[in-house]
Amino acid sequence: MSIDLTRETKTEQNQQVSEYINKVLSLIEKEEVNKEEAAWITKETVDGFREHVNPGFLTYRKSVTKDGQFAAVEWSDNGACFKDVNGKEYIDCLGGFGIYNVGHRNPKVVKAVTDQLKRQALHSQDLLDPLRAMLAKILADITPGDLKYAFFTNSGTESVEAALKLAKMYSERTTFISTTRAFHGKSLGSLSGTAKGMFRKPFLPLIPGFRHVPFGDIDMIRKTFEVCASVGEDVAAVILEPIQGEGGIILPPENYLKQVRELCDQYGSLLIFDEVQTGMGRTGKMFAAELYDVVPDIICLAKAFGGGVMPAGAIVAREEVFKSWFPNPFMHTTTFGGNPLACAAAIATIGVLIEENLPERALVVGEYFLKELKEAAKGHEDKVLEIRGQGLMIGIEFHKDEIGYEVSKGMFDRGILVAGTLINSKTIRIEPALTIGYEEVDMVISTFKEVLSLVKA
């Protein structure tokens, strides 16, 4: 009897779930939703986060909260903007933490993915998939120096994990040098290189062998190399962001990266550039390594690599390093890395960046953006500590966290999305689509100026 009742209950539950799924799918199908539907979506979103995702997000995202509910539940996007479910448009200067380099839903990237989807979505895992080979060839052509072989991932932290494992296999050394304010991801290996204690402490001990030194301090790196060599803990690799993103958009001192390269060569260590945020044209070159005329042994990519349409990442390495994986290519694998949809998106993304000269455009528009932001901040030196950046990777650092929060909230209320960085909460970032128009840039600047005048120091 109890079994029958359980079956009946299960059948009824499945029916309710099916009805809910059909309602959700019918809303996805719509280009526009009415007020009643928007209200239902908003309520379901807030309740779902509270009851089934993580209620902490409702507190964390307080800068977009209004009267206890979210002012914005995102629903659609295009170009340099997105709309909430109620139809309000926002200029996106957060850019998904830097994933929308070619814009939101770039038509060429969307077309490549949908064309591939019509033929095959995922690969068999056993046969040779063509787009992976073609994308790897393209990366060998466009990456700096003699970087040649690629391994594909789904995210930035996976790219860093792959780079760390490859470095360990190459030399069998186990010591890594990372830097303060670094962010390399949150899976255990990449978290070992990440600097912020708040993210690290709950998961200690992490992967052993990581040493952190101040970013930009070449003397400290030199001393660390010397000490590691003297105690028999030779350095496998130095892992760096050429420009620190989550650390607060921190640019390296002059010649710093070249000197790190020289130290790595001197001690037989690898240099890993984490270009997850700086890559794909963001800084005014296709890769930030080109800005500083330094060729790493391994480069890590993700975020914008999938064109803002597909999750995709990669590492590209020199043949001498990568051949550690030649005898057994299954030493490091991932089921979905390099899948046909992701590869199609990445190929199209690189095509758009090259054809539309977006790295060069990022440099020019970024210089204008930076100059005008600094002009807008004049007279507010008691609030703004520094405005710095390279290309369309700009950070605005305030004297206090509270000022940054109030500025972020004020800009959001006026239709501009910005956000702080994960390591340096006093700094908000400006990382819009590289396709952003000057009219939109001017709107961001005027809004920043207006909000800054209203915020108390």
C-alpha positions as CSV (number, residue, x, y, z in Angstrom):
1,M,0.0,0.0,0.0
2,S,2.8,2.4,1.0
3,I,4.6,1.6,-2.3
4,D,1.5,2.5,-4.3
5,L,1.1,5.8,-2.4
6,T,4.8,6.6,-3.0
7,R,4.3,5.9,-6.7
8,E,1.3,8.1,-6.9
9,T,3.1,10.8,-5.0
10,K,6.1,10.5,-7.3
11,T,3.8,10.6,-10.4
12,E,2.1,13.7,-9.1
13,Q,5.5,15.3,-8.4
14,N,6.8,14.5,-11.8
15,Q,3.7,16.1,-13.4
16,Q,4.2,19.3,-11.4
17,V,7.9,19.4,-12.4
18,S,6.9,18.9,-16.0
19,E,4.4,21.7,-15.9
20,Y,7.0,24.0,-14.3
21,I,9.6,23.1,-17.0
22,N,7.1,23.7,-19.8
23,K,6.3,27.1,-18.3
24,V,10.0,28.0,-18.1
25,L,10.6,26.8,-21.7
26,S,7.7,28.8,-23.0
27,L,9.1,32.0,-21.4
28,I,12.6,31.3,-22.9
29,E,10.9,31.0,-26.3
30,K,9.4,34.5,-26.0
31,E,11.3,37.5,-27.3
32,E,9.3,39.8,-24.9
33,V,7.5,39.1,-21.7
34,N,4.6,41.0,-20.2
35,K,4.4,42.6,-16.8
36,E,2.8,39.6,-15.1
37,E,5.3,37.3,-16.6
38,A,8.2,39.6,-15.6
39,A,6.9,39.7,-12.0
40,W,6.6,35.9,-11.9
41,I,10.2,35.5,-13.2
42,T,11.5,38.0,-10.7
43,K,9.8,36.3,-7.8
44,E,10.9,32.8,-8.9
45,T,14.5,34.1,-9.3
46,V,14.7,35.6,-5.9
47,D,12.9,32.7,-4.2
48,G,15.1,30.2,-6.1
49,F,18.3,31.9,-5.0
50,R,17.1,32.1,-1.5
51,E,15.9,28.5,-1.2
52,H,17.9,26.5,-3.7
53,V,21.0,28.4,-5.0
54,N,22.6,30.4,-2.2
55,P,20.9,33.1,-0.1
56,G,24.3,34.7,0.3
57,F,24.0,36.1,-3.2
58,L,21.0,38.1,-2.2
59,T,23.1,39.9,0.4
60,Y,26.2,40.1,-1.7
61,R,24.4,41.7,-4.7
62,K,23.0,44.5,-2.5
63,S,24.2,47.1,-5.0
64,V,21.4,45.9,-7.4
65,T,18.8,45.5,-4.7
66,K,15.8,47.7,-4.5
67,D,13.1,47.6,-1.7
68,G,14.1,44.0,-0.7
69,Q,13.8,42.7,-4.3
70,F,16.2,42.8,-7.2
71,A,15.9,45.9,-9.4
72,A,17.3,43.7,-12.2
73,V,16.9,40.1,-13.2
74,E,18.8,39.9,-16.4
75,W,16.9,38.6,-19.4
76,S,18.4,39.6,-22.7
77,D,21.5,41.3,-24.2
78,N,23.0,42.8,-27.3
79,G,26.1,44.7,-28.3
80,A,27.5,46.5,-25.2
81,C,24.3,46.3,-23.2
82,F,21.8,44.0,-21.5
83,K,18.2,44.4,-20.4
84,D,16.5,43.2,-17.3
85,V,13.2,41.3,-17.3
86,N,11.3,44.6,-17.1
87,G,13.0,45.9,-20.2
88,K,15.4,48.4,-18.6
89,E,18.6,48.7,-20.5
90,Y,22.1,48.8,-18.8
91,I,25.5,49.6,-20.3
92,D,27.6,46.6,-19.3
93,C,30.9,47.9,-17.9
94,L,31.5,44.7,-15.9
95,G,31.3,42.5,-19.0
96,G,30.8,39.3,-17.1
97,F,34.3,39.9,-15.5
98,G,35.7,40.4,-19.0
99,I,34.0,37.8,-21.2
100,Y,32.2,40.0,-23.7
101,N,35.2,41.3,-25.7
102,V,33.4,40.9,-29.0
103,G,30.1,42.2,-27.5
104,H,27.0,40.5,-26.2
105,R,25.7,37.8,-28.6
106,N,28.0,38.8,-31.4
107,P,26.1,37.6,-34.5
108,K,29.2,35.9,-36.1
109,V,29.9,33.9,-33.0
110,V,26.2,33.0,-32.5
111,K,26.1,31.9,-36.1
112,A,29.2,29.7,-35.8
113,V,27.8,28.0,-32.7
114,T,24.3,27.4,-34.2
115,D,25.7,26.2,-37.5
116,Q,27.8,23.7,-35.6
117,L,24.8,22.7,-33.4
118,K,22.8,21.8,-36.4
119,R,25.5,19.2,-37.3
120,Q,26.9,18.0,-34.0
121,A,26.9,19.4,-30.5
122,L,29.5,17.4,-28.5
123,H,32.3,15.0,-29.7
124,S,32.5,11.3,-29.2
125,Q,35.7,11.5,-27.1
126,D,37.3,8.7,-29.2
127,L,37.4,10.0,-32.8
128,L,39.4,13.0,-33.9
129,D,37.3,16.1,-33.8
130,P,38.3,18.6,-36.5
131,L,37.5,22.0,-34.9
132,R,39.9,21.2,-32.0
133,A,42.7,20.7,-34.5
134,M,41.9,23.8,-36.4
135,L,41.5,26.0,-33.4
136,A,44.9,24.7,-32.0
137,K,46.5,25.7,-35.3
138,I,45.0,29.2,-35.2
139,L,46.3,29.6,-31.6
140,A,49.8,28.5,-32.6
141,D,49.7,31.2,-35.3
142,I,48.4,34.1,-33.1
143,T,50.1,33.5,-29.8
144,P,53.5,35.1,-29.0
145,G,56.8,33.5,-29.9
146,D,57.1,29.7,-30.3
147,L,53.9,28.7,-28.3
148,K,52.6,25.8,-30.4
149,Y,50.5,23.1,-28.7
150,A,47.1,23.7,-27.1
151,F,45.0,21.9,-24.5
152,F,41.3,23.1,-24.2
153,T,39.3,23.6,-21.0
154,N,36.0,25.0,-19.9
155,S,37.1,27.9,-17.6
156,G,39.9,29.9,-16.3
157,T,40.6,27.9,-13.2
158,E,40.8,24.8,-15.4
159,S,43.3,26.4,-17.6
160,V,45.5,27.3,-14.6
161,E,45.1,23.7,-13.3
162,A,46.3,22.4,-16.6
163,A,49.3,24.8,-16.7
164,L,50.4,23.8,-13.2
165,K,50.1,20.1,-13.9
166,L,52.0,20.5,-17.2
167,A,54.8,22.5,-15.4
168,K,55.1,19.7,-12.8
169,M,55.3,17.0,-15.4
170,Y,57.9,18.9,-17.4
171,S,60.5,19.2,-14.7
172,E,59.2,17.1,-11.8
173,R,59.8,20.2,-9.6
174,T,57.1,21.1,-7.2
175,T,57.8,24.7,-6.1
176,F,55.8,27.6,-7.6
177,I,56.1,31.3,-7.2
178,S,53.0,33.4,-7.3
179,T,52.3,37.0,-6.2
180,T,50.3,39.0,-3.7
181,R,47.0,40.2,-5.0
182,A,47.0,37.4,-7.6
183,F,43.8,35.7,-8.6
184,H,44.2,32.4,-10.6
185,G,40.9,30.7,-9.7
186,K,39.3,28.8,-6.9
187,S,39.8,25.1,-7.6
188,L,42.4,23.6,-5.2
189,G,45.5,23.9,-7.5
190,S,44.7,27.4,-8.8
191,L,43.6,28.5,-5.4
192,S,47.1,27.7,-4.1
193,G,48.3,30.4,-6.4
194,T,45.5,32.8,-5.6
195,A,46.5,35.3,-2.9
196,K,43.4,36.4,-0.9
197,G,43.4,34.8,2.5
198,M,39.6,34.8,2.7
199,F,39.3,32.4,-0.2
200,R,42.2,30.3,1.0
201,K,41.8,29.8,4.8
202,P,38.8,27.5,4.8
203,F,40.5,25.0,2.4
204,L,44.0,24.8,4.0
205,P,46.2,23.0,3.5
206,L,46.2,23.6,-0.2
207,I,48.7,22.2,-2.8
208,P,52.1,22.4,-1.1
209,G,55.0,24.3,-2.7
210,F,53.6,27.7,-3.4
211,R,55.5,30.8,-2.4
212,H,53.8,34.3,-2.6
213,V,55.9,37.4,-3.2
214,P,54.8,41.0,-3.7
215,F,53.7,41.7,-7.3
216,G,56.2,44.0,-9.0
217,D,59.1,43.3,-6.5
218,I,61.8,41.8,-8.7
219,D,64.3,41.7,-5.8
220,M,61.9,39.5,-3.8
221,I,61.4,37.1,-6.7
222,R,65.2,36.9,-7.1
223,K,65.8,36.2,-3.5
224,T,63.0,33.5,-3.5
225,F,64.7,31.8,-6.5
226,E,68.0,31.9,-4.6
227,V,66.6,30.5,-1.4
228,C,64.6,27.7,-3.2
229,A,67.7,26.7,-5.1
230,S,69.8,26.6,-2.0
231,V,67.5,24.3,0.0
232,G,66.8,22.0,-2.9
233,E,63.3,23.2,-3.7
234,D,64.0,24.4,-7.2
235,V,61.2,26.4,-8.8
236,A,59.0,24.7,-11.4
237,A,57.4,27.9,-12.6
238,V,56.4,31.4,-11.9
239,I,52.7,32.1,-12.5
240,L,51.7,35.8,-13.1
241,E,48.9,37.9,-14.5
242,P,50.7,40.3,-16.8
243,I,48.2,42.9,-15.5
244,Q,46.5,41.9,-12.3
245,G,42.7,41.9,-12.8
246,E,41.0,40.9,-9.5
247,G,43.9,42.5,-7.6
248,G,42.6,45.9,-8.7
249,I,43.8,46.4,-12.3
250,I,47.5,46.6,-11.2
251,L,50.0,47.3,-14.0
252,P,53.5,45.8,-13.7
253,P,56.5,48.2,-13.2
254,E,58.7,48.9,-16.2
255,N,60.8,45.9,-17.3
256,Y,59.4,43.7,-14.4
257,L,58.0,41.0,-16.6
258,K,61.2,40.9,-18.7
259,Q,63.3,40.5,-15.6
260,V,61.0,37.7,-14.4
261,R,61.6,36.0,-17.8
262,E,65.3,36.3,-17.3
263,L,65.2,34.8,-13.8
264,C,63.2,31.9,-15.1
265,D,65.7,31.2,-17.8
266,Q,68.6,31.5,-15.4
267,Y,67.1,28.9,-13.0
268,G,65.6,26.6,-15.6
269,S,62.0,27.4,-14.5
270,L,58.9,28.0,-16.6
271,L,57.0,31.2,-16.9
272,I,53.2,30.9,-16.9
273,F,51.1,33.9,-18.0
274,D,47.6,33.8,-16.7
275,E,45.9,35.8,-19.5
276,V,42.4,34.6,-18.6
277,Q,41.3,38.3,-18.1
278,T,44.0,40.2,-20.1
279,G,43.8,38.0,-23.3
280,M,41.7,38.2,-26.4
281,G,42.4,41.9,-27.1
282,R,41.3,43.4,-23.8
283,T,44.5,45.4,-23.2
284,G,45.1,46.8,-26.7
285,K,47.0,43.7,-28.0
286,M,45.7,40.3,-28.7
287,F,47.6,39.1,-25.6
288,A,49.1,41.3,-22.8
289,A,52.4,39.5,-23.2
290,E,52.8,41.4,-26.5
291,L,52.6,44.7,-24.6
292,Y,55.7,43.9,-22.7
293,D,57.6,41.9,-25.4
294,V,57.8,38.8,-23.2
295,V,57.1,35.2,-24.4
296,P,55.9,32.9,-21.6
297,D,56.3,29.1,-21.7
298,I,52.6,28.6,-21.1
299,I,49.7,31.0,-21.6
300,C,46.3,30.5,-20.0
301,L,43.1,31.7,-21.7
302,A,39.4,31.6,-20.9
303,K,36.7,34.3,-20.2
304,A,36.4,36.0,-23.6
305,F,37.9,33.0,-25.4
306,G,34.4,31.7,-26.0
307,G,33.1,35.0,-27.4
308,G,30.6,35.5,-24.6
309,V,28.5,32.7,-26.0
310,M,30.2,29.5,-24.9
311,P,32.3,28.6,-21.8
312,A,35.7,27.9,-23.2
313,G,39.4,28.1,-22.2
314,A,42.8,26.9,-23.3
315,I,46.5,26.7,-22.5
316,V,49.1,27.1,-25.2
317,A,52.6,25.9,-24.6
318,R,56.0,25.6,-26.2
319,E,56.6,22.2,-27.8
320,E,59.6,21.5,-25.4
321,V,57.2,21.8,-22.5
322,F,54.0,20.3,-23.9
323,K,55.8,17.2,-25.2
324,S,55.6,15.9,-21.6
325,W,52.1,14.9,-22.5
326,F,53.0,13.3,-25.8
327,P,53.6,9.7,-24.5
328,N,50.2,9.6,-22.8
329,P,47.7,12.3,-23.8
330,F,45.3,11.0,-21.2
331,M,47.5,12.2,-18.3
332,H,45.2,15.3,-18.2
333,T,41.8,15.4,-19.8
334,T,38.4,17.0,-19.5
335,T,35.1,15.6,-20.9
336,F,33.8,18.9,-22.4
337,G,37.1,20.8,-23.0
338,G,37.5,21.5,-26.7
339,N,34.0,20.5,-27.6
340,P,32.8,21.4,-31.1
341,L,30.4,24.2,-29.9
342,A,33.1,25.8,-27.8
343,C,35.7,25.5,-30.6
344,A,33.3,27.0,-33.1
345,A,32.7,30.0,-30.8
346,A,36.5,30.5,-30.2
347,I,37.3,30.3,-33.9
348,A,34.6,32.9,-34.7
349,T,35.7,35.1,-31.8
350,I,39.3,35.2,-33.0
351,G,38.0,36.0,-36.5
352,V,36.0,38.9,-35.2
353,L,38.9,40.3,-33.1
354,I,41.2,40.2,-36.2
355,E,38.8,41.4,-38.9
356,E,37.4,44.3,-36.8
357,N,40.7,45.3,-35.3
358,L,39.2,45.1,-31.9
359,P,42.5,44.9,-29.9
360,E,43.7,48.2,-31.6
361,R,40.2,49.7,-31.0
362,A,40.5,48.8,-27.3
363,L,43.7,50.7,-27.1
364,V,42.3,53.8,-28.7
365,V,38.9,53.8,-26.9
366,G,40.6,52.8,-23.7
367,E,43.0,55.8,-23.8
368,Y,40.0,58.1,-24.3
369,F,38.0,56.4,-21.5
370,L,40.9,56.6,-19.1
371,K,41.6,60.3,-19.8
372,E,37.9,61.3,-19.5
373,L,37.5,59.4,-16.2
374,K,40.5,61.1,-14.7
375,E,39.0,64.4,-15.8
376,A,35.7,63.6,-14.3
377,A,37.4,62.7,-11.0
378,K,39.1,66.1,-10.6
379,G,38.0,67.8,-7.5
380,H,37.2,64.5,-5.8
381,E,40.7,63.5,-4.7
382,D,39.3,62.9,-1.2
383,K,37.2,60.1,-2.7
384,V,39.2,58.8,-5.6
385,L,42.7,57.5,-4.9
386,E,43.7,56.5,-8.4
387,I,42.4,55.7,-11.9
388,R,44.6,53.4,-13.9
389,G,44.4,50.9,-16.7
390,Q,45.5,49.6,-20.1
391,G,43.2,49.3,-23.1
392,L,39.6,48.6,-21.9
393,M,40.8,47.2,-18.6
394,I,40.4,50.1,-16.2
395,G,40.3,50.3,-12.4
396,I,38.9,53.1,-10.3
397,E,40.3,52.9,-6.8
398,F,38.7,54.8,-3.9
399,H,40.0,55.6,-0.5
400,K,37.4,53.4,1.2
401,D,35.3,50.4,0.3
402,E,32.1,52.2,1.2
403,I,32.7,54.9,-1.4
404,G,33.2,52.2,-4.1
405,Y,30.0,50.5,-3.1
406,E,28.0,53.8,-3.2
407,V,29.4,54.7,-6.6
408,S,28.7,51.2,-8.0
409,K,25.1,51.4,-6.6
410,G,24.6,54.9,-7.9
411,M,25.8,54.0,-11.4
412,F,23.6,50.9,-11.4
413,D,20.5,52.9,-10.5
414,R,21.3,55.0,-13.5
415,G,21.7,52.1,-15.9
416,I,25.5,51.4,-15.8
417,L,26.8,48.1,-14.4
418,V,30.2,48.1,-12.7
419,A,31.5,46.1,-9.8
420,G,34.4,45.7,-7.5
421,T,37.3,43.3,-7.9
422,L,37.5,40.1,-5.9
423,I,40.9,40.8,-4.2
424,N,40.8,44.6,-3.9
425,S,37.3,45.7,-2.8
426,K,38.2,49.4,-2.9
427,T,38.5,49.2,-6.7
428,I,35.7,49.0,-9.3
429,R,36.5,47.8,-12.7
430,I,35.6,49.1,-16.2
431,E,35.7,46.2,-18.6
432,P,33.1,46.8,-21.3
433,A,32.8,45.1,-24.7
434,L,35.6,46.1,-27.0
435,T,32.8,47.2,-29.4
436,I,31.4,49.8,-27.0
437,G,30.6,53.1,-28.9
438,Y,31.9,56.5,-27.9
439,E,28.4,57.7,-27.2
440,E,28.1,54.9,-24.6
441,V,31.5,55.7,-23.2
442,D,30.5,59.4,-22.7
443,M,27.3,58.3,-21.0
444,V,29.3,56.2,-18.5
445,I,31.7,59.1,-17.9
446,S,28.9,61.6,-17.3
447,T,27.1,59.2,-15.0
448,F,30.3,58.6,-13.0
449,K,30.8,62.3,-12.6
450,E,27.2,62.8,-11.5
451,V,27.3,60.0,-8.9
452,L,30.7,61.0,-7.6
453,S,29.4,64.5,-6.8
454,L,26.6,63.0,-4.8
455,V,28.6,60.5,-2.8
456,K,30.1,61.5,0.6
457,A,33.8,61.0,1.3
